[in-house]
Amino acid sequence: MSHEMNVKVRFCETDALGHVNNTSYFIYMEEARVEFLNQHRGDSSTEDWKFILVSTNCDFHAQVYFGESLTVETFIKKIGTKSFVMCHRMRNAKNGTLVAEGESVIVYFNFKEQKSEQIPDELRKALEESFQVS
């Protein structure tokens, strides 16, 4: 099962050409990623945050403008021993047009020891519930 959230494009997220600036898509993916992880780890505090972003990318398919709304769908593409790949599909909320797709590689991380750790079974099970073949 994927996770969905809506984003309304703010004026400050556009550029001189009038469309959403490419950097804004990474902010949308970050917001979706945090919502997804908080939902699946059962805690919204950052005190026990055990995730670190090691890679992210985004492909742009269509332009988006101030005032438009996007639906950001988030799901898991791959689960490894210590990391997982999260995918994001951003669509125009009004007409469903795919506007951008991105991926993020997340590592389960122990900040105190500064090293990666094995994904706990409970979290792995929650991630598996959101697994999709892209």
Accessible surface in RSA format (square Angstrom, percent):
REM  Atomic radii and reference values for relative SASA: ProtOr
REM  Chains: A
REM  Algorithm: Lee & Richards
REM  Probe-radius: 1.40
REM  Slices: 20
REM RES _ NUM      All-atoms   Total-Side   Main-Chain    Non-polar    All polar
REM                ABS   REL    ABS   REL    ABS   REL    ABS   REL    ABS   REL
RES MET A   1   172.62  89.4 141.82  93.9  30.80  73.3 119.97 102.0  52.65  69.8
RES SER A   2    31.38  26.5  14.06  18.8  17.33  39.9   0.58   1.2  30.80  43.2
RES HIS A   3    22.31  12.2  18.04  12.5   4.27  10.9  11.95  12.3  10.36  12.1
RES GLU A   4   111.49  64.0  85.65  64.8  25.84  61.5  22.99  44.5  88.50  72.3
RES MET A   5    15.47   8.0   7.05   4.7   8.41  20.0  15.47  13.1   0.00   0.0
RES ASN A   6   110.31  76.1  83.35  80.5  26.96  64.9  24.28  58.4  86.03  83.2
RES VAL A   7    14.91   9.8   9.32   8.4   5.59  13.5  14.91  13.0   0.00   0.0
RES LYS A   8   138.42  67.5 124.49  76.4  13.93  33.2  75.19  67.7  63.22  67.3
RES VAL A   9     1.82   1.2   0.00   0.0   1.82   4.4   0.00   0.0   1.82   4.9
RES ARG A  10   138.97  58.4 136.28  69.5   2.69   6.4  58.80  80.4  80.17  48.6
RES PHE A  11   148.26  74.2 144.49  89.5   3.77   9.8 144.49  87.6   3.77  10.8
RES CYS A  12   103.09  78.0  68.02  75.9  35.07  82.4  47.84 121.2  55.25  59.6
RES GLU A  13    10.95   6.3   8.52   6.4   2.43   5.8   7.68  14.8   3.27   2.7
RES THR A  14    24.37  17.3   6.61   6.7  17.76  42.3   0.67   0.9  23.70  35.8
RES ASP A  15    44.05  30.9  26.29  26.2  17.76  42.0  23.92  56.3  20.12  20.1
RES ALA A  16   114.12 104.9  65.36 100.9  48.76 110.9  78.89 111.1  35.23  93.3
RES LEU A  17   140.84  78.4 112.83  80.7  28.01  70.4 117.65  82.6  23.19  62.4
RES GLY A  18    34.32  42.3   0.00   N/A  34.32  42.3  29.29  80.4   5.04  11.3
RES HIS A  19    39.56  21.6  39.56  27.5   0.00   0.0  20.46  21.1  19.10  22.2
RES VAL A  20     4.64   3.1   0.00   0.0   4.64  11.2   0.00   0.0   4.64  12.6
RES ASN A  21    42.43  29.3  41.87  40.5   0.56   1.4   9.15  22.0  33.28  32.2
RES ASN A  22    78.86  54.4  74.57  72.1   4.29  10.3  14.99  36.1  63.87  61.7
RES THR A  23    83.36  59.3  81.54  82.7   1.82   4.3  64.89  87.2  18.46  27.9
RES SER A  24     5.03   4.2   5.03   6.7   0.00   0.0   0.13   0.3   4.89   6.9
RES TYR A  25     7.10   3.3   7.10   4.0   0.00   0.0   3.35   2.5   3.75   4.6
RES PHE A  26    69.92  35.0  65.54  40.6   4.39  11.4  66.01  40.0   3.91  11.2
RES ILE A  27    88.43  50.3  86.99  64.8   1.44   3.5  88.00  63.4   0.43   1.2
RES TYR A  28     2.43   1.1   2.43   1.4   0.00   0.0   2.43   1.8   0.00   0.0
RES MET A  29     0.61   0.3   0.61   0.4   0.00   0.0   0.61   0.5   0.00   0.0
RES GLU A  30    89.92  51.6  89.92  68.0   0.00   0.0  14.43  27.9  75.49  61.6
RES GLU A  31    82.39  47.3  76.08  57.6   6.31  15.0  30.73  59.4  51.66  42.2
RES ALA A  32     0.00   0.0   0.00   0.0   0.00   0.0   0.00   0.0   0.00   0.0
RES ARG A  33    22.14   9.3  22.14  11.3   0.00   0.0   2.28   3.1  19.85  12.0
RES VAL A  34    58.81  38.7  58.81  53.2   0.00   0.0  58.81  51.1   0.00   0.0
RES GLU A  35    72.51  41.6  66.62  50.4   5.90  14.0  31.51  61.0  41.00  33.5
RES PHE A  36     0.03   0.0   0.03   0.0   0.00   0.0   0.03   0.0   0.00   0.0
RES LEU A  37     1.61   0.9   1.58   1.1   0.03   0.1   1.58   1.1   0.03   0.1
RES ASN A  38    33.31  23.0  27.96  27.0   5.35  12.9  11.16  26.9  22.15  21.4
RES GLN A  39   110.16  61.6  78.67  57.5  31.49  75.0  43.15  91.9  67.01  50.8
RES HIS A  40    33.56  18.3  17.09  11.9  16.47  42.1  11.76  12.1  21.80  25.4
RES ARG A  41    50.81  21.3  21.00  10.7  29.81  71.0  22.37  30.6  28.44  17.2
RES GLY A  42    71.01  87.6   0.00   N/A  71.01  87.6  37.04 101.7  33.96  76.1
RES ASP A  43    54.12  37.9  47.02  46.8   7.10  16.8  24.20  57.0  29.92  29.8
RES SER A  44    91.46  77.3  69.77  93.1  21.69  50.0  32.44  69.1  59.03  82.7
RES SER A  45    49.41  41.8  39.45  52.6   9.96  23.0  44.53  94.8   4.88   6.8
RES THR A  46   111.70  79.4  97.11  98.4  14.59  34.8  63.86  85.8  47.84  72.3
RES GLU A  47   156.79  90.0 119.60  90.5  37.19  88.6  48.57  93.9 108.22  88.4
RES ASP A  48    85.36  59.8  79.03  78.7   6.33  15.0  22.48  52.9  62.88  62.7
RES TRP A  49    57.29  23.0  49.74  24.1   7.55  17.7  36.18  19.3  21.11  34.2
RES LYS A  50    52.96  25.8  52.76  32.4   0.20   0.5  29.64  26.7  23.32  24.8
RES PHE A  51    11.71   5.9   6.48   4.0   5.22  13.6   6.54   4.0   5.17  14.8
RES ILE A  52    60.11  34.2  56.01  41.7   4.10   9.9  60.11  43.3   0.00   0.0
RES LEU A  53    74.38  41.4  48.70  34.8  25.68  64.6  48.70  34.2  25.68  69.1
RES VAL A  54    84.60  55.7  48.04  43.5  36.56  88.1  55.43  48.2  29.17  79.1
RES SER A  55    56.35  47.6  46.60  62.2   9.75  22.5  27.30  58.1  29.06  40.7
RES THR A  56    52.95  37.7  28.43  28.8  24.52  58.4  28.50  38.3  24.46  37.0
RES ASN A  57    75.44  52.0  72.15  69.7   3.29   7.9  34.98  84.2  40.46  39.1
RES CYS A  58    16.91  12.8   0.00   0.0  16.91  39.7   0.00   0.0  16.91  18.2
RES ASP A  59    86.82  60.8  83.72  83.3   3.10   7.3  15.39  36.2  71.43  71.2
RES PHE A  60    99.80  49.9  69.83  43.3  29.97  78.0  70.12  42.5  29.69  85.0
RES HIS A  61    96.80  52.9  58.53  40.7  38.26  97.9  46.68  48.1  50.11  58.3
RES ALA A  62    37.11  34.1  21.33  32.9  15.78  35.9  32.48  45.7   4.63  12.3
RES GLN A  63   110.81  62.0  88.62  64.8  22.19  52.8  31.08  66.2  79.73  60.5
RES VAL A  64     0.55   0.4   0.26   0.2   0.30   0.7   0.26   0.2   0.30   0.8
RES TYR A  65    95.84  44.7  95.84  54.5   0.00   0.0  73.30  55.1  22.54  27.8
RES PHE A  66   119.07  59.6 102.63  63.6  16.44  42.8 102.63  62.2  16.44  47.1
RES GLY A  67    31.48  38.8   0.00   N/A  31.48  38.8  17.50  48.0  13.98  31.3
RES GLU A  68    58.99  33.9  52.87  40.0   6.11  14.6  26.87  52.0  32.11  26.2
RES SER A  69    40.20  34.0  34.39  45.9   5.81  13.4  17.00  36.2  23.20  32.5
RES LEU A  70     0.00   0.0   0.00   0.0   0.00   0.0   0.00   0.0   0.00   0.0
RES THR A  71    28.71  20.4  28.08  28.5   0.64   1.5  18.65  25.1  10.06  15.2
RES VAL A  72     0.00   0.0   0.00   0.0   0.00   0.0   0.00   0.0   0.00   0.0
RES GLU A  73    28.30  16.2  28.30  21.4   0.00   0.0   5.77  11.2  22.52  18.4
RES THR A  74     0.00   0.0   0.00   0.0   0.00   0.0   0.00   0.0   0.00   0.0
RES PHE A  75     0.91   0.5   0.91   0.6   0.00   0.0   0.91   0.6   0.00   0.0
RES ILE A  76     0.00   0.0   0.00   0.0   0.00   0.0   0.00   0.0   0.00   0.0
RES LYS A  77    78.43  38.3  70.45  43.2   7.98  19.0  38.13  34.3  40.30  42.9
RES LYS A  78   129.97  63.4 128.39  78.8   1.58   3.8  72.85  65.6  57.12  60.8
RES ILE A  79    37.15  21.1  10.17   7.6  26.98  65.0  10.17   7.3  26.98  73.2
RES GLY A  80    25.12  31.0   0.00   N/A  25.12  31.0  24.05  66.0   1.07   2.4
RES THR A  81    81.57  58.0  73.50  74.5   8.08  19.2  38.92  52.3  42.66  64.5
RES LYS A  82    91.31  44.5  88.58  54.4   2.73   6.5  44.95  40.5  46.36  49.4
RES SER A  83    35.25  29.8  35.02  46.7   0.23   0.5   5.49  11.7  29.76  41.7
RES PHE A  84     1.34   0.7   0.00   0.0   1.34   3.5   1.34   0.8   0.00   0.0
RES VAL A  85    22.19  14.6  22.19  20.1   0.00   0.0  22.19  19.3   0.00   0.0
RES MET A  86     0.00   0.0   0.00   0.0   0.00   0.0   0.00   0.0   0.00   0.0
RES CYS A  87     6.55   5.0   6.55   7.3   0.00   0.0   4.53  11.5   2.02   2.2
RES HIS A  88     0.87   0.5   0.00   0.0   0.87   2.2   0.00   0.0   0.87   1.0
RES ARG A  89    49.35  20.7  49.16  25.1   0.19   0.4   4.22   5.8  45.13  27.4
RES MET A  90     0.00   0.0   0.00   0.0   0.00   0.0   0.00   0.0   0.00   0.0
RES ARG A  91    87.61  36.8  87.61  44.7   0.00   0.0  28.23  38.6  59.38  36.0
RES ASN A  92    18.11  12.5  17.43  16.8   0.68   1.6   0.31   0.7  17.80  17.2
RES ALA A  93    50.33  46.3  17.91  27.6  32.42  73.7  21.33  30.0  28.99  76.8
RES LYS A  94   198.82  97.0 160.88  98.7  37.94  90.3 112.70 101.4  86.12  91.7
RES ASN A  95   102.79  70.9  66.73  64.5  36.07  86.8  37.82  91.0  64.98  62.8
RES GLY A  96    36.71  45.3   0.00   N/A  36.71  45.3  26.45  72.6  10.26  23.0
RES THR A  97    63.03  44.8  54.59  55.3   8.44  20.1  44.37  59.6  18.66  28.2
RES LEU A  98    48.00  26.7  40.31  28.8   7.69  19.3  40.31  28.3   7.69  20.7
RES VAL A  99     2.53   1.7   2.41   2.2   0.11   0.3   2.41   2.1   0.11   0.3
RES ALA A 100     0.00   0.0   0.00   0.0   0.00   0.0   0.00   0.0   0.00   0.0
RES GLU A 101    59.00  33.9  58.01  43.9   0.99   2.4  13.66  26.4  45.34  37.0
RES GLY A 102     3.47   4.3   0.00   N/A   3.47   4.3   1.66   4.5   1.81   4.1
RES GLU A 103    48.83  28.0  48.39  36.6   0.44   1.0  13.86  26.8  34.97  28.6
RES SER A 104     0.43   0.4   0.00   0.0   0.43   1.0   0.43   0.9   0.00   0.0
RES VAL A 105    42.91  28.2  42.91  38.8   0.00   0.0  42.91  37.3   0.00   0.0
RES ILE A 106     2.39   1.4   2.39   1.8   0.00   0.0   2.39   1.7   0.00   0.0
RES VAL A 107    22.28  14.7  22.28  20.2   0.00   0.0  22.28  19.4   0.00   0.0
RES TYR A 108    26.39  12.3  26.39  15.0   0.00   0.0   6.70   5.0  19.69  24.3
RES PHE A 109    26.05  13.0  26.05  16.1   0.00   0.0  26.05  15.8   0.00   0.0
RES ASN A 110    18.52  12.8  18.45  17.8   0.07   0.2   0.12   0.3  18.40  17.8
RES PHE A 111    90.95  45.5  80.18  49.7  10.77  28.0  80.44  48.8  10.51  30.1
RES LYS A 112   196.95  96.1 160.06  98.2  36.89  87.8 113.00 101.7  83.95  89.4
RES GLU A 113   103.04  59.2  77.49  58.6  25.55  60.8  30.24  58.5  72.80  59.4
RES GLN A 114   120.35  67.3  98.84  72.2  21.52  51.2  49.83 106.1  70.53  53.5
RES LYS A 115   112.60  54.9 108.00  66.3   4.60  11.0  60.18  54.2  52.43  55.8
RES SER A 116    37.32  31.5  29.26  39.1   8.06  18.6  10.63  22.6  26.69  37.4
RES GLU A 117    47.53  27.3  43.95  33.3   3.58   8.5  20.04  38.8  27.50  22.5
RES GLN A 118   117.64  65.8 105.23  76.9  12.40  29.5  23.20  49.4  94.44  71.6
RES ILE A 119     2.44   1.4   0.00   0.0   2.44   5.9   0.00   0.0   2.44   6.6
RES PRO A 120    54.20  39.5  43.92  40.0  10.28  37.4  54.20  44.7   0.00   0.0
RES ASP A 121   117.59  82.4 108.22 107.7   9.37  22.2  38.15  89.8  79.43  79.2
RES GLU A 122   150.93  86.7 139.71 105.7  11.23  26.7  58.84 113.8  92.09  75.2
RES LEU A 123    13.40   7.5  10.54   7.5   2.85   7.2  12.78   9.0   0.61   1.7
RES ARG A 124    54.43  22.9  54.43  27.7   0.00   0.0  27.19  37.2  27.24  16.5
RES LYS A 125   136.61  66.6 135.47  83.1   1.14   2.7  79.38  71.5  57.22  61.0
RES ALA A 126    16.67  15.3  14.70  22.7   1.97   4.5  16.16  22.8   0.51   1.3
RES LEU A 127     0.00   0.0   0.00   0.0   0.00   0.0   0.00   0.0   0.00   0.0
RES GLU A 128    94.63  54.3  80.88  61.2  13.75  32.7  28.01  54.2  66.62  54.4
RES GLU A 129   108.54  62.3  92.28  69.8  16.26  38.7  44.15  85.4  64.39  52.6
RES SER A 130     1.47   1.2   1.47   2.0   0.00   0.0   0.00   0.0   1.47   2.1
RES PHE A 131    94.13  47.1  76.44  47.3  17.69  46.0  76.44  46.3  17.69  50.6
RES GLN A 132    50.94  28.5  45.39  33.2   5.54  13.2  24.74  52.7  26.20  19.9
RES VAL A 133   132.66  87.3 105.59  95.6  27.07  65.2 108.30  94.1  24.36  66.1
RES SER A 134    76.13  64.3  26.96  36.0  49.17 113.3  32.03  68.2  44.10  61.8
END  Absolute sums over single chains surface
CHAIN  1 A     7701.7       6259.2       1442.5       4050.2       3651.4
END  Absolute sums over all chains
TOTAL          7701.7       6259.2       1442.5       4050.2       3651.4
